[in-house]
């Protein structure tokens, strides 16, 4: 059902066919999600680059400190050995490092306690800066110790390995946790930041330009959303002004055409009755067609909101007589002995448009049948013709203004549906396999209408 939403004190009509923007929009179409995703990817890239750079710098500093410590130890031991203080036997295990004295012949002369197995044997680590001793990674340097030979000094690097592993795990954890947190925070922040834009989109989507156009409320903060809504409001004002000019121009055209067409129609009708000339009678039918076209244009110019129905309780036969005069050759079927609660002029206009449309489609040799069925709840007018049926490519668009598949102005069916809706009824169309097009117009039954009047009066 059509409704009205209040926007800044103004009523914005909502049409049944309007697609409503909701906050539960699919994630792939959500600006909030896309912004959060972009910020997440940017933060992930920054964390990766900065984190990797910081960790690399720290590890290099640790390496430099380790090398400095190793070289200092090697220099101290070399000076002590040259000075006659042979301290190799005092350096024990990984905590104190590893030392060996290699003679000129390449044999290990003396070694620290953990390397005693290498004494009196060829030196096993020639020209190796990184070695494994008892499954412990060791980094080593050498020093010349006068005529004694070469001093080999090594320190375990397991602390450096542990530091690299810990830094890698910390970076991996940051790369896993940070994007999730950034995405959640971005969605929350985006939801708060874009709330005004979402509300504006909802209200803008509910505006029907064919009816009265109301401007959208502006947020208090002057930002991009404020600028967007201001631009939309200027557009709505221009649309409203353009529609007003169009309606005024259309009304003036219809008014100027109405009086001459009425005189022409009456004159041709009298001339046709007096002379019986087929050409004059055909001209009278054309004048009738133009007269009803001007009525349809007037209906379009006024619009549904400005047009009020004049309700009357009339016999169905009265409506039948009107239609028979307006569209000669129509076959009336069903039960026309009941009564109708309607606006006789508007209902006549609506059904006449359906009959005229069927007559054009069926041609001079075709057949147009209108069938009336009545129940206490609903009255149904079924108009069938023997024409080719409705254009398959139009579908329900056949009821839009200026859309026609039979060479007419395209207003008649649009006006007929508008009148049916104003009566609280419906108008549908379909193609029947054996009888061409079929239009079904319904209005509430007379008994139902009486009940509504009593309720409204109470």
C-alpha positions in Angstrom: 0.0 0.0 0.0 1.1 3.5 -0.7 2.0 5.6 2.3 3.7 8.9 3.4 6.8 9.3 5.5 7.4 12.6 7.3 10.7 14.3 6.2 11.5 17.5 7.9 7.8 18.3 8.4 6.9 17.4 4.9 5.1 14.3 3.6 7.1 12.2 1.2 4.9 9.6 -0.6 6.0 6.0 -0.8 4.8 4.0 -3.8 4.2 0.3 -3.6 6.8 -0.4 -6.4 9.6 1.7 -4.9 12.6 -0.3 -4.0 13.5 0.5 -0.4 17.1 0.9 0.7 17.8 -1.0 4.0 20.7 -1.1 6.4 20.9 -4.8 5.9 22.3 -4.4 2.4 24.5 -7.2 1.0 28.1 -6.9 2.1 29.4 -6.7 -1.4 27.3 -3.6 -2.0 28.1 -1.9 1.3 30.2 1.2 1.2 30.9 0.8 4.8 32.4 -2.7 4.2 34.4 -1.6 1.2 35.9 1.3 3.2 36.7 -0.9 6.1 38.3 -3.5 3.8 40.4 -0.8 2.1 41.7 0.5 5.4 42.3 -3.0 6.6 44.4 -3.9 3.5 46.3 -0.6 3.8 47.0 -1.2 7.5 48.1 -4.8 6.7 50.5 -3.5 4.1 51.9 -0.8 6.5 52.3 -3.3 9.4 54.0 -5.8 7.1 56.5 -3.2 5.8 57.1 -1.4 9.1 57.1 -4.5 11.2 59.5 -6.3 8.9 61.8 -3.3 8.8 61.8 -2.9 12.6 62.4 -6.6 13.2 65.2 -6.6 10.6 66.8 -3.6 12.2 66.6 -5.1 15.7 68.0 -8.4 14.5 70.9 -6.7 12.8 71.7 -4.8 15.9 71.7 -8.0 17.9 73.9 -9.6 15.3 76.3 -6.6 15.6 76.3 -6.8 19.4 76.9 -10.5 19.2 79.9 -10.1 16.8 81.3 -7.3 19.0 81.1 -9.6 22.0 82.7 -12.5 20.1 85.5 -10.4 18.8 86.1 -8.8 22.3 86.3 -12.3 23.8 88.7 -13.5 21.1 91.0 -10.5 21.6 91.0 -10.9 25.4 91.8 -14.6 25.2 94.6 -14.0 22.6 96.2 -11.3 24.7 96.0 -13.5 27.8 97.5 -16.4 26.0 100.3 -14.3 24.6 101.0 -12.9 28.1 101.5 -16.3 29.5 98.1 -16.7 31.1 96.8 -19.9 29.5 93.1 -19.7 30.4 91.6 -22.1 27.9 91.0 -24.7 30.5 88.9 -22.3 32.5 86.4 -21.6 29.7 83.8 -24.3 30.0 80.6 -25.2 28.2 78.3 -23.1 26.1 78.0 -20.4 28.8 81.7 -19.6 28.5 82.0 -20.3 24.8 84.3 -22.6 23.0 88.1 -22.2 22.4 90.9 -24.2 20.8 94.5 -23.5 20.1 95.7 -24.8 16.7 99.3 -25.3 16.0 101.3 -24.4 12.9 100.8 -28.0 11.7 97.0 -27.7 11.9 96.7 -30.0 15.0 94.6 -28.9 18.0 97.1 -28.3 20.8 94.7 -27.5 23.6 90.9 -27.0 23.8 88.3 -25.9 26.4 86.8 -28.7 28.5 83.8 -29.3 26.2 86.1 -29.7 23.2 88.7 -32.0 24.7 87.8 -34.7 22.2 89.5 -32.6 19.5 92.9 -32.3 21.2 95.8 -33.9 19.4 93.6 -34.1 16.3 93.4 -32.1 13.1 91.4 -28.9 13.4 87.9 -29.8 12.1 86.5 -26.3 11.4 88.9 -24.8 9.0 87.5 -21.6 7.4 84.0 -22.1 8.9 82.4 -19.2 10.6 79.2 -21.1 11.5 79.5 -24.6 13.0 77.4 -27.0 15.1 78.9 -28.4 18.3 76.8 -31.0 20.1 73.7 -29.7 18.1 74.3 -26.2 19.3 74.9 -23.5 16.6 78.1 -21.7 17.1 79.7 -18.6 15.5 83.5 -18.5 15.6 86.4 -16.2 14.8 90.2 -16.8 14.8 93.2 -14.8 16.2 96.9 -15.2 15.6 98.8 -15.7 18.9 102.4 -15.1 18.0 104.4 -18.2 17.3 102.0 -20.5 19.1 99.6 -20.7 16.2 96.0 -19.7 15.8 93.4 -19.2 18.5 89.8 -20.3 17.6 87.0 -18.8 19.7 83.3 -19.6 19.3 80.1 -18.5 21.0 76.7 -20.3 20.8 74.1 -18.4 18.7 71.0 -20.1 20.1 69.9 -16.8 21.6 69.9 -15.2 18.2 67.9 -18.0 16.7 65.4 -17.8 19.5 65.1 -14.0 18.9 64.5 -14.5 15.2 61.8 -17.1 15.9 60.1 -14.9 18.5 60.2 -11.9 16.2 58.8 -13.9 13.3 56.0 -15.2 15.5 55.2 -11.7 16.8 55.0 -10.4 13.2 52.8 -13.2 12.1 50.5 -12.7 15.0 50.3 -9.0 14.3 49.5 -9.7 10.6 46.7 -12.1 11.7 45.1 -10.2 14.5 45.5 -6.6 13.3 43.4 -7.0 10.1 40.5 -8.6 12.0 40.5 -5.8 14.6 40.9 -3.2 11.9 38.0 -4.7 9.9 35.7 -4.8 12.9 36.7 -1.3 14.1 36.3 0.0 10.5 32.8 -1.5 10.2 31.8 0.0 13.5 33.2 3.5 12.7 31.8 3.3 9.2 28.4 2.5 10.5 28.4 5.5 12.8 29.9 7.8 10.2 27.6 6.8 7.3 24.4 6.6 9.3 23.2 10.0 8.0 24.0 8.9 4.4 22.1 5.7 4.8 19.0 7.5 6.2 19.2 10.0 3.3 19.4 7.2 0.8 16.3 5.5 2.4 14.3 8.7 2.2 15.5 9.6 -1.3 14.5 6.1 -2.5 11.0 6.6 -1.1 10.3 9.8 -3.1 8.0 9.4 -6.0 8.7 12.2 -8.5 5.2 11.7 -10.1 3.7 13.1 -6.8 4.5 16.0 -4.6 8.3 16.3 -4.0 9.6 17.2 -0.5 13.2 18.1 0.2 15.3 15.9 2.5 16.4 17.0 6.0 20.0 18.2 6.2 22.4 17.0 8.9 23.8 19.5 11.4 27.4 18.9 10.5 28.5 20.4 7.1 30.4 17.5 5.5 30.2 15.5 2.3 26.8 14.1 3.3 25.5 17.6 3.8 26.8 18.6 0.4 25.2 15.6 -1.3 21.8 16.2 0.4 21.9 19.9 -0.6 22.5 18.9 -4.2 19.7 16.4 -4.1 17.4 19.0 -2.6 18.2 21.5 -5.4 17.4 18.8 -7.9 14.1 18.0 -6.2 13.2 21.7 -6.3 13.9 21.8 -10.0 11.9 18.6 -10.6 9.0 20.0 -8.6 9.1 23.3 -10.5 9.4 21.5 -13.9 6.4 19.2 -13.0 4.3 22.2 -12.0 5.1 23.9 -15.4 4.3 20.8 -17.3 1.0 20.3 -15.5 0.1 24.0 -16.1 0.9 23.8 -19.8 -0.9 20.5 -20.2 -4.0 21.9 -18.4 -4.0 24.9 -20.7 -3.7 22.8 -23.8 -6.6 20.5 -22.7 -8.7 23.5 -21.8 -8.1 25.1 -25.2 -8.9 21.9 -27.0 -11.9 20.8 -24.9 -14.5 23.4 -26.0 -13.8 23.2 -29.7 -13.8 19.4 -29.6 -17.1 19.3 -27.8 -18.7 21.6 -30.4 -17.2 19.6 -33.2 -18.3 16.3 -31.7 -21.9 17.4 -31.3 -22.0 18.9 -34.8 -20.7 15.8 -36.4 -23.0 13.6 -34.5 -26.1 15.6 -35.6 -24.8 15.7 -39.2 -24.3 11.9 -39.2 -27.8 11.3 -37.9 -29.3 13.7 -40.4 -27.4 12.6 -43.5 -26.4 9.0 -42.7 -23.1 9.7 -44.4 -20.6 7.0 -43.4 -17.7 9.5 -43.7 -19.4 11.9 -41.4 -20.1 9.2 -38.9 -16.5 8.0 -39.0 -15.4 11.7 -38.4 -17.8 11.8 -35.4 -16.1 8.7 -34.0 -12.7 10.3 -34.5 -14.0 13.4 -32.6 -15.2 11.1 -29.8 -11.7 9.6 -29.7 -10.1 13.0 -29.4 -12.6 14.1 -26.7 -11.7 11.1 -24.6 -8.0 11.7 -25.2 -8.3 15.2 -23.9 -10.1 13.8 -20.8 -7.2 11.4 -20.3 -4.8 14.3 -20.6 -6.7 16.2 -18.1 -6.6 13.3 -15.7 -2.9 13.1 -16.2 -2.5 16.8 -15.6 -4.5 16.7 -12.4 -2.8 13.6 -11.0 -4.2 11.2 -8.6 -3.7 13.3 -5.5 -5.6 16.3 -6.8 -8.6 14.3 -8.2 -11.6 13.5 -5.9 -14.3 11.0 -6.7 -18.0 11.9 -6.6 -19.6 8.8 -5.2 -23.1 7.8 -6.4 -25.2 4.7 -6.1 -26.4 3.8 -9.7 -27.9 0.9 -11.5 -25.6 -1.2 -13.5 -27.9 -0.6 -16.5 -27.1 3.1 -16.4 -23.4 2.3 -16.9 -24.2 -0.2 -19.6 -26.2 2.4 -21.5 -23.4 4.9 -21.3 -20.8 2.4 -22.6 -23.1 1.2 -25.4 -23.4 4.8 -26.7 -19.7 5.5 -26.4 -18.4 2.3 -27.9 -21.0 0.9 -30.3 -20.9 -2.8 -31.2 -19.8 -3.9 -27.7 -21.3 -7.2 -26.5 -22.5 -7.1 -22.9 -22.6 -10.3 -20.9 -23.1 -11.3 -17.3 -25.6 -9.8 -14.8 -26.3 -6.1 -15.3 -29.3 -6.0 -13.0 -27.5 -4.9 -9.9 -26.3 -1.6 -8.5 -22.9 0.1 -8.3 -21.3 2.4 -5.7 -18.8 4.5 -7.8 -18.1 7.7 -9.5 -20.1 7.2 -12.7 -18.1 9.6 -14.8 -14.7 8.2 -13.8 -15.8 4.6 -13.9 -17.3 5.2 -17.4 -14.1 6.7 -18.5 -12.0 3.8 -17.2 -14.2 1.1 -18.8 -14.6 3.0 -22.0 -10.9 3.2 -22.4 -10.7 -0.6 -22.0 -13.4 -1.1 -24.6 -11.9 1.4 -27.0 -8.5 -0.4 -26.7 -10.2 -3.7 -27.4 -12.0 -2.3 -30.4 -8.7 -1.0 -31.9 -7.0 -4.3 -31.3 -9.9 -6.4 -32.7 -10.4 -4.3 -35.8 -13.7 -3.7 -37.6 -14.5 -7.4 -38.0 -13.5 -8.3 -34.4 -15.5 -8.8 -31.3 -15.3 -7.0 -27.9 -17.2 -8.5 -24.9 -17.6 -7.0 -21.5 -18.8 -9.4 -18.7 -20.1 -8.1 -15.3 -20.0 -10.4 -12.3 -21.0 -9.3 -8.8 -20.5 -10.6 -5.3 -21.2 -8.8 -2.0 -17.5 -8.1 -1.7 -16.3 -7.3 -5.3 -17.7 -6.3 -8.7 -15.7 -7.5 -11.7 -15.7 -6.1 -15.2 -13.9 -8.5 -17.7 -13.2 -7.1 -21.1 -12.1 -9.5 -23.8 -11.3 -9.0 -27.5 -10.5 -11.1 -30.5 -7.3 -9.2 -31.3 -3.7 -10.5 -31.3 -3.3 -10.0 -27.6 -0.9 -7.9 -25.5 2.7 -7.3 -26.7 4.9 -9.8 -25.0 7.7 -7.3 -24.5 5.7 -4.8 -22.6 4.2 -6.8 -19.7 2.8 -4.7 -16.9 4.4 -1.6 -18.5 1.3 -1.4 -20.7 -0.3 0.6 -17.9 2.5 3.2 -17.8 1.6 6.6 -19.4 2.5 6.9 -23.1 3.2 3.2 -23.4 1.0 1.7 -26.1 1.0 -1.4 -28.3 -2.0 -0.5 -30.4 -1.1 2.9 -31.9 -3.0 5.0 -29.4 -1.8 7.8 -27.2 -0.9 5.4 -24.4 -2.9 7.2 -21.8 -6.1 5.3 -21.7 -4.9 2.2 -19.8 -2.8 4.3 -17.4 -5.9 6.4 -16.6 -8.1 3.3 -16.2 -5.8 1.7 -13.7 -5.5 5.0 -11.8 -9.3 5.2 -11.6 -9.6 1.6 -10.5 -7.1 2.2 -7.7 -9.0 5.3 -6.6 -12.1 3.2 -6.3 -10.2 0.8 -4.1 -10.0 -1.8 -6.8 -7.5 -3.2 -9.3 -6.9 -3.5 -13.0 -4.9 -6.3 -14.6 -4.2 -7.5 -18.1 -3.3 -10.8 -19.7 -3.4 -12.6 -23.1 -5.8 -15.4 -23.5 -5.0 -18.3 -25.9 -8.3 -18.1 -27.8 -9.7 -14.6 -27.2 -6.8 -12.1 -27.5 -6.3 -9.7 -24.7 -8.3 -9.7 -21.4 -8.6 -6.8 -19.0 -10.0 -7.4 -15.5 -11.2 -4.3 -13.6 -12.5 -4.8 -10.0 -14.1 -2.4 -7.5 -15.5 -3.1 -4.1 -19.0 -4.3 -3.9 -21.9 -2.0 -3.1 -22.6 -3.7 0.2 -19.0 -3.3 1.2 -19.1 0.3 0.2 -22.2 1.0 2.3 -20.5 -0.6 5.3 -17.5 1.7 4.9 -19.7 4.7 4.6 -21.5 3.8 7.8 -18.2 3.3 9.6 -16.9 6.6 8.2 -20.1 8.4 9.2 -19.9 7.0 12.8 
